[in-house]
Every structure is written in C-alpha cells, then in structure tokens.
Amino acid sequence: MRRVERYDLVSPMMPCKDEILAGVDRILSTGAYILGEEVRALEQEMATACEAADSVGVASGSAALYLALQLAGVGPGVEVITTPYTFVATIEAVIRLGGTPVLVDISLDDLNLQAEHVADAVTDRTRVILPVHIFGVPCDMDALQTIADTHGLDVIEDMCQAFGSLYKGRSCGSFGRMSCLSFYPTKNLPGIGDGGLVVCRDNEDAELIRKLRGHESVRINGVLRSGWNSRIDEIQAMAIRVRLARFPDEQADRDRAAAIYDETIPAANRFSGYAPGGGLRVTHHQYWIRVPERGRLEETLRKVGVAYGVYYDPPLHHDPLAEYCRVHGDLTNAETASAEVMTLPIYQALPVDDARRIGELVRKHLDGCGA
Ligand SMILES: Cc1ncc(COP(=O)(O)O)c(C=O)c1O
C-alpha cells in the first residue's frame, strides 16, 4: 500500500494558486495591508455563510476565543463550562482572562459536551457555556441553549473545527451569542497562515469586538477592559476568500471519502449521526473512530504507511492547566474517548481505493477484537 499522509494541504491549494498570487500582487500595490477591503469582504461573506448578523476577522482561533469571552465578561471569579475533550486553546482563553474553566463529561455518541452534566455544573459564578463542535460534529445546541436561558448564561461556540456543519438545518456558528473560528491551515476552511473570526449574532457585539481587536479599550459590565493587537491581514483574508468560494467542491471530496469509511466501518465504532432527516451535516474536519486495543491498530497502520491522529490524549483534566480548572463529576467518557479514539485521513485528494483499504484494515481489527 502506498504511503498515506495525515493531511494534504498542498493539493487543494494548487487550483487556487494563480488566483491567490494575483491577489497578493494586487494587495502589494494598494499599500493597505491590514484590515482593508479584503477583510471587510471576508467578514460579510462569513456572516452570510454562518447565518449571523456580522463577523470580525482576527489573528487566530485563540484570539477569537479570548475576545468573545472577554466581551461576555469572563474574568477572575467567573466560571465557563466546557469540555475536557478539546484542543487546549479552548481553556487557555478562559485562563488567560483569569476565569475558571469548569470541565464536565462528554457523550460517547458524539464526543461533545453532555447537556445533563452541564446543567448540573452551573453555579452562581457561571457566566458562559462554551461548547466545542469537536471534529465538526455539532453539539446538541437546543439542550445547551435551554440551560443557558434557564440560568441567564451566554453560549459561545468554539466552532474552530466546524465551519460548514449544520445542526437541525442551521449553521454551526449561528446559535451562540458569539462563535469562534480558526483558519489554521489544517482546518477545513484554511488560510495560508494564522487567522480567525468572531461570528456575532448582534451587530453591537461585532462593533465592540472590532474595537478590542485593534487596541481600543471597552467598558464591559462597568469594568474597563483593555484591547490588544488581534488583527488579521489583507493577504490572509484574500486567500481565505478564494478557498471559501471552493468550499462546496472541497467538502464534496471529503464527503466521498467519509462515505467509503461509513460503508466499511461498523456504525457502533464511528459517529453515525442523530435522528435521520434531522438537518444534520458534519463536515468531517476529522473522521473519527472509537476502537478497543487502539495501540494494535496504530501499529498495523504504521506498518503499512498510513498516518493517523490520536486526540485528545491526555484529556484536559490531566493537562498541567487542570490546576486552573474545576473538574465537575467524574469524566469517565472523556477518559474512554482519550484511550480509544483515533482519526483517519480525510483530506480532499485522498484516493478512493486508499480510503477503502484503510476502512477494511479498521474492520479487520474490529473483527479481531470481537467488537
Ligand atoms: C477546538 C479548537 N479551539 C481552538 C483552536 C485554536 O485555533 P488557532 O490555532 O487558530 O488559534 C483550535 C485550532 O487549532 C481548535 O481546534
């Protein structure tokens, strides 16, 4: 079997290369290198794509999280309920603001925050629920919004892995007061460097995020909060817009590979969706499976030259930053996910027969485990 890489960032870039180079040429001669027309156009296109009032381009997904949480009033003594099964950036933003991430268990069906644990973790210090649509699978937004409404909390979506995913026919990013996106090059809507976006349900929030990203201070709940440089540049915005125009085609390629894995891997070992016809779309930022004896499958894949991913091992309640978190209840499902989940290659240029062979190796492993 030929070697299969974990990502292919170059092939999908090639059809865009001439357009991006022409864009660079154009921007170089304008002299407007930061926060110009390209950024504003990206913000408008992304607001439309995410079914939101407006959006604000920023330096990274981490910066988006920091600014959105800052505007929601996160600071010392404030709790933010989130998942232990995510990239560390999710909790870093809370901790850098002086707030406390409260980690609650996930569901093994979708690896996302489980609403009943969220409800149980609310205290009079809670200000925000911060769901992460992990690997592009939407969280149960209705259940989380009900909890938020009951307690007067904000929902802020970490949609860094979920651009293009739909929950009940609505775009991820359109549910929270604000939603945070990353354009890191491995994401399914990638830039050619770092970049991020805060998607806003209200225009007023968008205007305040615009101030904070550009060194203007803002009074939030009576407290003056400092701005900082969190700007995005024109070349980055232009390159992201070029990829945005091609997003449906790139998504169709990812869907093709996912369908092959779906055919070969038993439903019990992968995300198999919520109720049929429920308006769900998963963009497969990563295609994840849950397998017993993961180490043995890792060895098999390594031997045949197939790269894979192992996430998030250890989960965040075992990260050194857990010192700054409150762990609510026992996080058994997060432990299981950390021990058993792995991701398979799902990039646009993955040959169909490679996807089939990888799926069959996984199925053989599962048969061998009696799973
Ligand atoms: C779930 C999640 N949150 C936050 C981030 C941070 O995004 P960035 O790397 O653009 O700062 C990422 C991306 O790596 C992510 O996957």
The ligand as a MOL file (V3000), in Angstrom:
LIG
                    3D

  0  0  0     0  0            999 V3000
M  V30 BEGIN CTAB
M  V30 COUNTS 16 16 0 0 0
M  V30 BEGIN ATOM
M  V30 1 C -11.2770 23.3140 19.0820 0
M  V30 2 C -10.2330 24.3720 18.8130 0
M  V30 3 N -10.2580 25.5150 19.5250 0
M  V30 4 C -9.3570 26.4830 19.3180 0
M  V30 5 C -8.3620 26.3590 18.3600 0
M  V30 6 C -7.3510 27.4540 18.2260 0
M  V30 7 O -7.2600 27.9790 16.9350 0
M  V30 8 P -5.8850 28.6760 16.4590 0
M  V30 9 O -4.8720 27.5870 16.2920 0
M  V30 10 O -6.2550 29.3280 15.1620 0
M  V30 11 O -5.5150 29.6490 17.4970 0
M  V30 12 C -8.3200 25.1970 17.5810 0
M  V30 13 C -7.3360 25.0440 16.4930 0
M  V30 14 O -6.3070 24.5820 16.4980 0
M  V30 15 C -9.2600 24.1570 17.8310 0
M  V30 16 O -9.2210 23.0240 17.1390 0
M  V30 END ATOM
M  V30 BEGIN BOND
M  V30 1 1 1 2
M  V30 2 1 2 3
M  V30 3 2 2 15
M  V30 4 2 3 4
M  V30 5 1 4 5
M  V30 6 1 5 6
M  V30 7 2 5 12
M  V30 8 1 6 7
M  V30 9 1 7 8
M  V30 10 2 8 9
M  V30 11 1 8 10
M  V30 12 1 8 11
M  V30 13 1 12 13
M  V30 14 1 12 15
M  V30 15 2 13 14
M  V30 16 1 15 16
M  V30 END BOND
M  V30 END CTAB
M  END
